[in-house]
Amino acid sequence: MKTAEAKEKVIARERPAAAAEKPASAVQIFDIMACNVYWDFEDSPMPKETHKFLVALYPTPGVVAPDMIEKITAYGPGGYKVNFKNEVFTNDTLNGWFYDPKIPNYWYMVNLPAGFMKEGEYTIEITCKDGKVVKKSRIQKNAPSDAMVSSYVKHRDKIYHSFSPSKTKPMPKGASLRNIKCSWSTLKDVDNFDAFYVYRLAEGASSKEFNGNKLVWFDNIYTQRLFNNDPKAGQNRGEVIIGEQLKPKTSYAYFVEITDGNIAGEANICIFQPHQIFTTP
Protein backbone atom coordinates (compact mmCIF):
# COMPACT_ATOMS: atom_id res chain seq x y z
CA MET A 1 0.00 0.00 0.00
CA LYS A 2 2.81 2.42 0.85
CA THR A 3 4.40 1.79 -2.53
CA ALA A 4 1.11 2.48 -4.34
CA GLU A 5 0.57 5.67 -2.33
CA ALA A 6 4.07 6.86 -3.21
CA LYS A 7 3.41 6.26 -6.89
CA GLU A 8 0.12 8.14 -6.63
CA LYS A 9 1.97 11.15 -5.21
CA VAL A 10 4.53 11.05 -8.02
CA ILE A 11 1.81 10.92 -10.67
CA ALA A 12 -0.09 13.71 -8.93
CA ARG A 13 2.96 15.97 -9.20
CA GLU A 14 3.14 15.26 -12.93
CA ARG A 15 -0.46 16.32 -13.67
CA PRO A 16 -0.83 19.46 -15.78
CA ALA A 17 -0.99 22.57 -13.59
CA ALA A 18 -3.64 24.08 -15.84
CA ALA A 19 -6.14 21.43 -14.78
CA ALA A 20 -6.00 22.64 -11.18
CA GLU A 21 -7.05 26.13 -12.27
CA LYS A 22 -10.35 24.99 -13.79
CA PRO A 23 -13.63 24.51 -11.88
CA ALA A 24 -14.41 21.14 -10.32
CA SER A 25 -16.54 18.55 -12.13
CA ALA A 26 -18.62 15.60 -10.99
CA VAL A 27 -17.65 12.01 -11.73
CA GLN A 28 -19.21 10.87 -15.00
CA ILE A 29 -18.67 7.64 -16.90
CA PHE A 30 -17.47 8.00 -20.48
CA ASP A 31 -17.52 4.29 -21.34
CA ILE A 32 -16.87 0.85 -19.90
CA MET A 33 -15.40 -2.49 -20.91
CA ALA A 34 -16.50 -5.83 -19.53
CA CYS A 35 -15.01 -8.43 -21.81
CA ASN A 36 -12.85 -11.51 -22.24
CA VAL A 37 -9.08 -11.17 -22.39
CA TYR A 38 -6.78 -13.73 -23.98
CA TRP A 39 -3.67 -13.11 -21.87
CA ASP A 40 -0.63 -13.95 -23.99
CA PHE A 41 1.97 -11.93 -22.10
CA GLU A 42 5.17 -13.90 -21.54
CA ASP A 43 6.45 -14.82 -18.07
CA SER A 44 3.09 -14.02 -16.48
CA PRO A 45 1.31 -15.96 -13.71
CA MET A 46 -2.04 -15.20 -15.36
CA PRO A 47 -3.77 -17.99 -17.30
CA LYS A 48 -4.53 -17.49 -20.99
CA GLU A 49 -8.30 -17.18 -20.50
CA THR A 50 -9.08 -14.17 -18.33
CA HIS A 51 -11.48 -11.24 -18.32
CA LYS A 52 -11.45 -7.59 -17.34
CA PHE A 53 -13.57 -4.68 -16.27
CA LEU A 54 -12.65 -1.13 -17.24
CA VAL A 55 -14.36 2.18 -16.64
CA ALA A 56 -13.16 5.40 -18.28
CA LEU A 57 -14.18 8.72 -16.74
CA TYR A 58 -14.75 12.10 -18.29
CA PRO A 59 -12.11 14.68 -17.29
CA THR A 60 -12.69 16.33 -13.91
CA PRO A 61 -10.87 19.68 -14.21
CA GLY A 62 -9.54 20.98 -10.93
CA VAL A 63 -10.31 17.80 -8.98
CA VAL A 64 -8.51 14.46 -8.70
CA ALA A 65 -11.25 11.98 -9.66
CA PRO A 66 -10.11 9.17 -7.31
CA ASP A 67 -10.50 11.59 -4.39
CA MET A 68 -14.23 11.87 -5.16
CA ILE A 69 -14.86 8.13 -5.35
CA GLU A 70 -15.98 5.93 -2.46
CA LYS A 71 -16.07 2.62 -4.34
CA ILE A 72 -16.41 1.04 -7.78
CA THR A 73 -18.14 -2.30 -8.22
CA ALA A 74 -18.82 -4.48 -11.25
CA TYR A 75 -21.84 -6.78 -11.36
CA GLY A 76 -22.65 -9.66 -13.68
CA PRO A 77 -24.92 -12.66 -14.24
CA GLY A 78 -25.64 -15.02 -11.35
CA GLY A 79 -24.73 -12.53 -8.64
CA TYR A 80 -21.18 -12.04 -9.91
CA LYS A 81 -19.49 -9.10 -8.17
CA VAL A 82 -16.01 -7.57 -8.39
CA ASN A 83 -14.55 -4.58 -6.53
CA PHE A 84 -12.08 -2.14 -8.08
CA LYS A 85 -9.21 -0.78 -6.01
CA ASN A 86 -9.02 2.99 -5.71
CA GLU A 87 -5.25 3.13 -6.06
CA VAL A 88 -2.74 3.37 -8.88
CA PHE A 89 -2.70 0.29 -11.15
CA THR A 90 0.43 -1.88 -10.94
CA ASN A 91 1.55 -5.06 -12.67
CA ASP A 92 1.44 -6.79 -9.28
CA THR A 93 -2.17 -6.02 -8.31
CA LEU A 94 -3.65 -5.71 -11.84
CA ASN A 95 -6.32 -3.54 -10.25
CA GLY A 96 -6.52 0.24 -9.99
CA TRP A 97 -6.46 3.48 -11.93
CA PHE A 98 -4.50 5.00 -14.78
CA TYR A 99 -4.14 8.69 -15.54
CA ASP A 100 -3.87 9.96 -19.12
CA PRO A 101 -2.46 13.52 -19.05
CA LYS A 102 -3.17 14.10 -22.74
CA ILE A 103 -6.97 13.92 -22.45
CA PRO A 104 -6.71 14.35 -19.35
CA ASN A 105 -8.76 11.68 -17.61
CA TYR A 106 -8.66 8.76 -15.20
CA TRP A 107 -9.68 5.23 -16.01
CA TYR A 108 -9.87 2.14 -13.83
CA MET A 109 -9.18 -1.49 -14.76
CA VAL A 110 -9.19 -4.82 -13.01
CA ASN A 111 -7.88 -8.02 -14.65
CA LEU A 112 -9.22 -11.30 -13.33
CA PRO A 113 -7.77 -14.82 -13.75
CA ALA A 114 -11.15 -16.56 -13.43
CA GLY A 115 -11.54 -17.61 -17.07
CA PHE A 116 -13.69 -16.10 -19.80
CA MET A 117 -16.95 -14.41 -18.89
CA LYS A 118 -20.42 -15.83 -19.02
CA GLU A 119 -22.60 -14.18 -21.62
CA GLY A 120 -25.05 -11.59 -20.37
CA GLU A 121 -25.35 -8.10 -18.95
CA TYR A 122 -22.54 -6.53 -16.91
CA THR A 123 -22.75 -3.25 -15.01
CA ILE A 124 -20.05 -1.05 -13.50
CA GLU A 125 -21.31 1.18 -10.68
CA ILE A 126 -19.42 4.09 -9.11
CA THR A 127 -20.45 5.36 -5.68
CA CYS A 128 -19.09 8.84 -4.96
CA LYS A 129 -18.25 10.25 -1.55
CA ASP A 130 -21.09 12.78 -1.91
CA GLY A 131 -23.56 9.92 -2.26
CA LYS A 132 -24.04 10.19 -6.02
CA VAL A 133 -24.15 6.88 -7.91
CA VAL A 134 -23.39 6.55 -11.62
CA LYS A 135 -23.39 3.33 -13.63
CA LYS A 136 -23.20 1.92 -17.12
CA SER A 137 -23.96 -1.53 -18.57
CA ARG A 138 -23.15 -3.65 -21.60
CA ILE A 139 -24.02 -7.10 -22.98
CA GLN A 140 -21.18 -9.62 -23.37
CA LYS A 141 -21.37 -11.97 -26.38
CA ASN A 142 -18.91 -14.83 -26.59
CA ALA A 143 -19.23 -15.92 -30.23
CA PRO A 144 -17.06 -13.02 -31.52
CA SER A 145 -14.58 -13.71 -28.72
CA ASP A 146 -14.31 -17.41 -29.53
CA ALA A 147 -13.84 -16.76 -33.25
CA MET A 148 -11.05 -14.22 -32.77
CA VAL A 149 -9.15 -16.30 -30.22
CA SER A 150 -9.37 -19.34 -32.50
CA SER A 151 -7.91 -17.38 -35.41
CA TYR A 152 -5.15 -15.90 -33.24
CA VAL A 153 -4.08 -19.18 -31.66
CA LYS A 154 -3.93 -20.85 -35.08
CA HIS A 155 -1.57 -18.19 -36.46
CA ARG A 156 0.10 -17.01 -33.26
CA ASP A 157 3.67 -18.02 -34.11
CA LYS A 158 3.60 -16.38 -37.52
CA ILE A 159 2.26 -13.15 -36.05
CA TYR A 160 4.74 -13.22 -33.16
CA HIS A 161 7.74 -13.43 -35.47
CA SER A 162 6.46 -10.64 -37.74
CA PHE A 163 6.99 -7.78 -35.26
CA SER A 164 9.59 -5.17 -36.10
CA PRO A 165 11.57 -3.78 -34.37
CA SER A 166 12.05 -6.54 -31.81
CA LYS A 167 14.78 -8.55 -30.13
CA THR A 168 15.25 -10.57 -33.29
CA LYS A 169 14.79 -7.57 -35.61
CA PRO A 170 16.78 -4.78 -33.91
CA MET A 171 16.98 -1.21 -35.11
CA PRO A 172 19.98 -0.68 -37.43
CA LYS A 173 22.97 1.35 -36.27
CA GLY A 174 22.55 5.02 -37.03
CA ALA A 175 18.78 4.77 -37.40
CA SER A 176 16.81 7.93 -36.73
CA LEU A 177 15.10 8.27 -33.35
CA ARG A 178 12.21 10.11 -35.01
CA ASN A 179 9.30 8.64 -36.98
CA ILE A 180 10.21 5.05 -36.12
CA LYS A 181 7.95 2.53 -37.82
CA CYS A 182 6.66 -0.50 -35.93
CA SER A 183 4.97 -3.19 -37.99
CA TRP A 184 3.38 -6.62 -37.60
CA SER A 185 1.14 -9.09 -39.39
CA THR A 186 -2.57 -8.80 -38.69
CA LEU A 187 -5.24 -11.46 -38.55
CA LYS A 188 -6.45 -10.00 -41.84
CA ASP A 189 -3.04 -10.75 -43.35
CA VAL A 190 -2.87 -14.35 -42.14
CA ASP A 191 -6.51 -15.41 -41.90
CA ASN A 192 -8.68 -12.75 -43.60
CA PHE A 193 -10.13 -11.94 -40.16
CA ASP A 194 -11.07 -8.31 -39.46
CA ALA A 195 -9.99 -6.85 -36.12
CA PHE A 196 -8.80 -3.63 -34.48
CA TYR A 197 -5.28 -2.98 -33.15
CA VAL A 198 -4.14 -0.83 -30.22
CA TYR A 199 -0.42 0.00 -29.84
CA ARG A 200 1.19 1.12 -26.57
CA LEU A 201 4.88 1.96 -26.00
CA ALA A 202 6.79 2.51 -22.75
CA GLU A 203 10.38 2.42 -21.57
CA GLY A 204 11.52 -0.97 -20.29
CA ALA A 205 13.55 -4.04 -21.09
CA SER A 206 10.84 -6.56 -20.20
CA SER A 207 7.08 -6.94 -19.93
CA LYS A 208 7.39 -6.52 -16.16
CA GLU A 209 9.00 -3.12 -16.61
CA PHE A 210 6.23 -1.91 -18.93
CA ASN A 211 4.29 0.79 -17.03
CA GLY A 212 0.90 1.73 -18.46
CA ASN A 213 0.88 4.90 -16.36
CA LYS A 214 4.06 6.10 -18.06
CA LEU A 215 3.42 5.53 -21.74
CA VAL A 216 5.86 7.10 -24.17
CA TRP A 217 3.31 6.86 -26.99
CA PHE A 218 -0.18 5.46 -27.40
CA ASP A 219 -2.01 4.90 -30.70
CA ASN A 220 -5.41 5.65 -29.20
CA ILE A 221 -7.92 4.26 -31.68
CA TYR A 222 -10.78 5.06 -29.28
CA THR A 223 -10.20 8.82 -29.43
CA GLN A 224 -9.49 8.55 -33.17
CA ARG A 225 -12.92 6.96 -33.59
CA LEU A 226 -14.56 9.62 -31.42
CA PHE A 227 -12.84 12.86 -32.41
CA ASN A 228 -12.21 12.03 -36.08
CA ASN A 229 -15.57 10.30 -36.54
CA ASP A 230 -13.66 7.39 -38.05
CA PRO A 231 -15.51 4.06 -37.67
CA LYS A 232 -12.51 2.19 -39.10
CA ALA A 233 -9.88 3.68 -36.77
CA GLY A 234 -7.40 0.91 -35.99
CA GLN A 235 -9.07 -1.69 -38.21
CA ASN A 236 -6.57 -4.17 -39.64
CA ARG A 237 -3.79 -1.72 -38.69
CA GLY A 238 -0.45 -3.45 -39.27
CA GLU A 239 1.93 -0.58 -38.60
CA VAL A 240 2.30 2.70 -36.76
CA ILE A 241 4.77 5.59 -36.86
CA ILE A 242 5.79 6.47 -33.31
CA GLY A 243 4.78 10.06 -32.74
CA GLU A 244 7.56 10.89 -30.28
CA GLN A 245 11.33 11.15 -30.58
CA LEU A 246 12.89 8.32 -28.57
CA LYS A 247 15.96 8.46 -26.35
CA PRO A 248 19.26 7.02 -27.60
CA LYS A 249 20.60 3.74 -26.23
CA THR A 250 17.36 3.06 -24.37
CA SER A 251 15.25 -0.10 -24.13
CA TYR A 252 11.58 0.15 -25.04
CA ALA A 253 8.73 -2.31 -24.69
CA TYR A 254 5.51 -2.27 -26.66
CA PHE A 255 2.53 -4.49 -27.05
CA VAL A 256 -0.24 -4.57 -29.60
CA GLU A 257 -3.69 -5.44 -28.36
CA ILE A 258 -6.18 -7.04 -30.75
CA THR A 259 -9.87 -6.36 -30.17
CA ASP A 260 -13.20 -6.58 -31.95
CA GLY A 261 -14.27 -2.95 -31.53
CA ASN A 262 -12.89 0.59 -31.44
CA ILE A 263 -15.66 1.68 -29.09
CA ALA A 264 -14.79 0.32 -25.65
CA GLY A 265 -18.33 -0.70 -24.76
CA GLU A 266 -18.68 -2.77 -27.94
CA ALA A 267 -15.64 -5.00 -27.30
CA ASN A 268 -16.24 -8.66 -26.45
CA ILE A 269 -12.59 -9.72 -26.55
CA CYS A 270 -9.11 -8.26 -26.15
CA ILE A 271 -6.02 -10.26 -27.02
CA PHE A 272 -2.92 -9.10 -25.16
CA GLN A 273 -0.07 -10.14 -27.44
CA PRO A 274 3.44 -10.66 -26.03
CA HIS A 275 5.50 -7.54 -25.44
CA GLN A 276 8.15 -6.75 -28.02
CA ILE A 277 11.45 -5.28 -26.87
CA PHE A 278 13.96 -3.16 -28.78
CA THR A 279 16.88 -0.88 -27.96
CA THR A 280 17.55 2.38 -29.74
CA PRO A 281 21.02 2.97 -31.24
C-alpha positions as CSV (number, residue, x, y, z in Angstrom):
1,M,0.0,0.0,0.0
2,K,2.8,2.4,0.8
3,T,4.4,1.8,-2.5
4,A,1.1,2.5,-4.3
5,E,0.6,5.7,-2.3
6,A,4.1,6.9,-3.2
7,K,3.4,6.3,-6.9
8,E,0.1,8.1,-6.6
9,K,2.0,11.1,-5.2
10,V,4.5,11.1,-8.0
11,I,1.8,10.9,-10.7
12,A,-0.1,13.7,-8.9
13,R,3.0,16.0,-9.2
14,E,3.1,15.3,-12.9
15,R,-0.5,16.3,-13.7
16,P,-0.8,19.5,-15.8
17,A,-1.0,22.6,-13.6
18,A,-3.6,24.1,-15.8
19,A,-6.1,21.4,-14.8
20,A,-6.0,22.6,-11.2
21,E,-7.0,26.1,-12.3
22,K,-10.4,25.0,-13.8
23,P,-13.6,24.5,-11.9
24,A,-14.4,21.1,-10.3
25,S,-16.5,18.5,-12.1
26,A,-18.6,15.6,-11.0
27,V,-17.6,12.0,-11.7
28,Q,-19.2,10.9,-15.0
29,I,-18.7,7.6,-16.9
30,F,-17.5,8.0,-20.5
31,D,-17.5,4.3,-21.3
32,I,-16.9,0.8,-19.9
33,M,-15.4,-2.5,-20.9
34,A,-16.5,-5.8,-19.5
35,C,-15.0,-8.4,-21.8
36,N,-12.9,-11.5,-22.2
37,V,-9.1,-11.2,-22.4
38,Y,-6.8,-13.7,-24.0
39,W,-3.7,-13.1,-21.9
40,D,-0.6,-14.0,-24.0
41,F,2.0,-11.9,-22.1
42,E,5.2,-13.9,-21.5
43,D,6.4,-14.8,-18.1
44,S,3.1,-14.0,-16.5
45,P,1.3,-16.0,-13.7
46,M,-2.0,-15.2,-15.4
47,P,-3.8,-18.0,-17.3
48,K,-4.5,-17.5,-21.0
49,E,-8.3,-17.2,-20.5
50,T,-9.1,-14.2,-18.3
51,H,-11.5,-11.2,-18.3
52,K,-11.5,-7.6,-17.3
53,F,-13.6,-4.7,-16.3
54,L,-12.6,-1.1,-17.2
55,V,-14.4,2.2,-16.6
56,A,-13.2,5.4,-18.3
57,L,-14.2,8.7,-16.7
58,Y,-14.8,12.1,-18.3
59,P,-12.1,14.7,-17.3
60,T,-12.7,16.3,-13.9
61,P,-10.9,19.7,-14.2
62,G,-9.5,21.0,-10.9
63,V,-10.3,17.8,-9.0
64,V,-8.5,14.5,-8.7
65,A,-11.2,12.0,-9.7
66,P,-10.1,9.2,-7.3
67,D,-10.5,11.6,-4.4
68,M,-14.2,11.9,-5.2
69,I,-14.9,8.1,-5.3
70,E,-16.0,5.9,-2.5
71,K,-16.1,2.6,-4.3
72,I,-16.4,1.0,-7.8
73,T,-18.1,-2.3,-8.2
74,A,-18.8,-4.5,-11.3
75,Y,-21.8,-6.8,-11.4
76,G,-22.6,-9.7,-13.7
77,P,-24.9,-12.7,-14.2
78,G,-25.6,-15.0,-11.3
79,G,-24.7,-12.5,-8.6
80,Y,-21.2,-12.0,-9.9
81,K,-19.5,-9.1,-8.2
82,V,-16.0,-7.6,-8.4
83,N,-14.5,-4.6,-6.5
84,F,-12.1,-2.1,-8.1
85,K,-9.2,-0.8,-6.0
86,N,-9.0,3.0,-5.7
87,E,-5.2,3.1,-6.1
88,V,-2.7,3.4,-8.9
89,F,-2.7,0.3,-11.1
90,T,0.4,-1.9,-10.9
91,N,1.6,-5.1,-12.7
92,D,1.4,-6.8,-9.3
93,T,-2.2,-6.0,-8.3
94,L,-3.7,-5.7,-11.8
95,N,-6.3,-3.5,-10.2
96,G,-6.5,0.2,-10.0
97,W,-6.5,3.5,-11.9
98,F,-4.5,5.0,-14.8
99,Y,-4.1,8.7,-15.5
100,D,-3.9,10.0,-19.1
101,P,-2.5,13.5,-19.0
102,K,-3.2,14.1,-22.7
103,I,-7.0,13.9,-22.4
104,P,-6.7,14.3,-19.4
105,N,-8.8,11.7,-17.6
106,Y,-8.7,8.8,-15.2
107,W,-9.7,5.2,-16.0
108,Y,-9.9,2.1,-13.8
109,M,-9.2,-1.5,-14.8
110,V,-9.2,-4.8,-13.0
111,N,-7.9,-8.0,-14.7
112,L,-9.2,-11.3,-13.3
113,P,-7.8,-14.8,-13.7
114,A,-11.2,-16.6,-13.4
115,G,-11.5,-17.6,-17.1
116,F,-13.7,-16.1,-19.8
117,M,-17.0,-14.4,-18.9
118,K,-20.4,-15.8,-19.0
119,E,-22.6,-14.2,-21.6
120,G,-25.1,-11.6,-20.4
121,E,-25.3,-8.1,-18.9
122,Y,-22.5,-6.5,-16.9
123,T,-22.8,-3.3,-15.0
124,I,-20.1,-1.1,-13.5
125,E,-21.3,1.2,-10.7
126,I,-19.4,4.1,-9.1
127,T,-20.5,5.4,-5.7
128,C,-19.1,8.8,-5.0
129,K,-18.3,10.3,-1.6
130,D,-21.1,12.8,-1.9
131,G,-23.6,9.9,-2.3
132,K,-24.0,10.2,-6.0
133,V,-24.2,6.9,-7.9
134,V,-23.4,6.6,-11.6
135,K,-23.4,3.3,-13.6
136,K,-23.2,1.9,-17.1
137,S,-24.0,-1.5,-18.6
138,R,-23.2,-3.6,-21.6
139,I,-24.0,-7.1,-23.0
140,Q,-21.2,-9.6,-23.4
141,K,-21.4,-12.0,-26.4
142,N,-18.9,-14.8,-26.6
143,A,-19.2,-15.9,-30.2
144,P,-17.1,-13.0,-31.5
145,S,-14.6,-13.7,-28.7
146,D,-14.3,-17.4,-29.5
147,A,-13.8,-16.8,-33.3
148,M,-11.0,-14.2,-32.8
149,V,-9.2,-16.3,-30.2
150,S,-9.4,-19.3,-32.5
151,S,-7.9,-17.4,-35.4
152,Y,-5.1,-15.9,-33.2
153,V,-4.1,-19.2,-31.7
154,K,-3.9,-20.8,-35.1
155,H,-1.6,-18.2,-36.5
156,R,0.1,-17.0,-33.3
157,D,3.7,-18.0,-34.1
158,K,3.6,-16.4,-37.5
159,I,2.3,-13.2,-36.0
160,Y,4.7,-13.2,-33.2
161,H,7.7,-13.4,-35.5
162,S,6.5,-10.6,-37.7
163,F,7.0,-7.8,-35.3
164,S,9.6,-5.2,-36.1
165,P,11.6,-3.8,-34.4
166,S,12.0,-6.5,-31.8
167,K,14.8,-8.5,-30.1
168,T,15.2,-10.6,-33.3
169,K,14.8,-7.6,-35.6
170,P,16.8,-4.8,-33.9
171,M,17.0,-1.2,-35.1
172,P,20.0,-0.7,-37.4
173,K,23.0,1.3,-36.3
174,G,22.6,5.0,-37.0
175,A,18.8,4.8,-37.4
176,S,16.8,7.9,-36.7
177,L,15.1,8.3,-33.4
178,R,12.2,10.1,-35.0
179,N,9.3,8.6,-37.0
180,I,10.2,5.0,-36.1
181,K,7.9,2.5,-37.8
182,C,6.7,-0.5,-35.9
183,S,5.0,-3.2,-38.0
184,W,3.4,-6.6,-37.6
185,S,1.1,-9.1,-39.4
186,T,-2.6,-8.8,-38.7
187,L,-5.2,-11.5,-38.5
188,K,-6.4,-10.0,-41.8
189,D,-3.0,-10.8,-43.3
190,V,-2.9,-14.3,-42.1
191,D,-6.5,-15.4,-41.9
192,N,-8.7,-12.8,-43.6
193,F,-10.1,-11.9,-40.2
194,D,-11.1,-8.3,-39.5
195,A,-10.0,-6.9,-36.1
196,F,-8.8,-3.6,-34.5
197,Y,-5.3,-3.0,-33.2
198,V,-4.1,-0.8,-30.2
199,Y,-0.4,0.0,-29.8
200,R,1.2,1.1,-26.6
201,L,4.9,2.0,-26.0
202,A,6.8,2.5,-22.7
203,E,10.4,2.4,-21.6
204,G,11.5,-1.0,-20.3
205,A,13.6,-4.0,-21.1
206,S,10.8,-6.6,-20.2
207,S,7.1,-6.9,-19.9
208,K,7.4,-6.5,-16.2
209,E,9.0,-3.1,-16.6
210,F,6.2,-1.9,-18.9
211,N,4.3,0.8,-17.0
212,G,0.9,1.7,-18.5
213,N,0.9,4.9,-16.4
214,K,4.1,6.1,-18.1
215,L,3.4,5.5,-21.7
216,V,5.9,7.1,-24.2
217,W,3.3,6.9,-27.0
218,F,-0.2,5.5,-27.4
219,D,-2.0,4.9,-30.7
220,N,-5.4,5.6,-29.2
221,I,-7.9,4.3,-31.7
222,Y,-10.8,5.1,-29.3
223,T,-10.2,8.8,-29.4
224,Q,-9.5,8.5,-33.2
225,R,-12.9,7.0,-33.6
226,L,-14.6,9.6,-31.4
227,F,-12.8,12.9,-32.4
228,N,-12.2,12.0,-36.1
229,N,-15.6,10.3,-36.5
230,D,-13.7,7.4,-38.1
231,P,-15.5,4.1,-37.7
232,K,-12.5,2.2,-39.1
233,A,-9.9,3.7,-36.8
234,G,-7.4,0.9,-36.0
235,Q,-9.1,-1.7,-38.2
236,N,-6.6,-4.2,-39.6
237,R,-3.8,-1.7,-38.7
238,G,-0.5,-3.5,-39.3
239,E,1.9,-0.6,-38.6
240,V,2.3,2.7,-36.8
241,I,4.8,5.6,-36.9
242,I,5.8,6.5,-33.3
243,G,4.8,10.1,-32.7
244,E,7.6,10.9,-30.3
245,Q,11.3,11.2,-30.6
246,L,12.9,8.3,-28.6
247,K,16.0,8.5,-26.4
248,P,19.3,7.0,-27.6
249,K,20.6,3.7,-26.2
250,T,17.4,3.1,-24.4
251,S,15.3,-0.1,-24.1
252,Y,11.6,0.2,-25.0
253,A,8.7,-2.3,-24.7
254,Y,5.5,-2.3,-26.7
255,F,2.5,-4.5,-27.0
256,V,-0.2,-4.6,-29.6
257,E,-3.7,-5.4,-28.4
258,I,-6.2,-7.0,-30.7
259,T,-9.9,-6.4,-30.2
260,D,-13.2,-6.6,-32.0
261,G,-14.3,-3.0,-31.5
262,N,-12.9,0.6,-31.4
263,I,-15.7,1.7,-29.1
264,A,-14.8,0.3,-25.6
265,G,-18.3,-0.7,-24.8
266,E,-18.7,-2.8,-27.9
267,A,-15.6,-5.0,-27.3
268,N,-16.2,-8.7,-26.5
269,I,-12.6,-9.7,-26.6
270,C,-9.1,-8.3,-26.2
271,I,-6.0,-10.3,-27.0
272,F,-2.9,-9.1,-25.2
273,Q,-0.1,-10.1,-27.4
274,P,3.4,-10.7,-26.0
275,H,5.5,-7.5,-25.4
276,Q,8.1,-6.8,-28.0
277,I,11.5,-5.3,-26.9
278,F,14.0,-3.2,-28.8
279,T,16.9,-0.9,-28.0
280,T,17.6,2.4,-29.7
281,P,21.0,3.0,-31.2
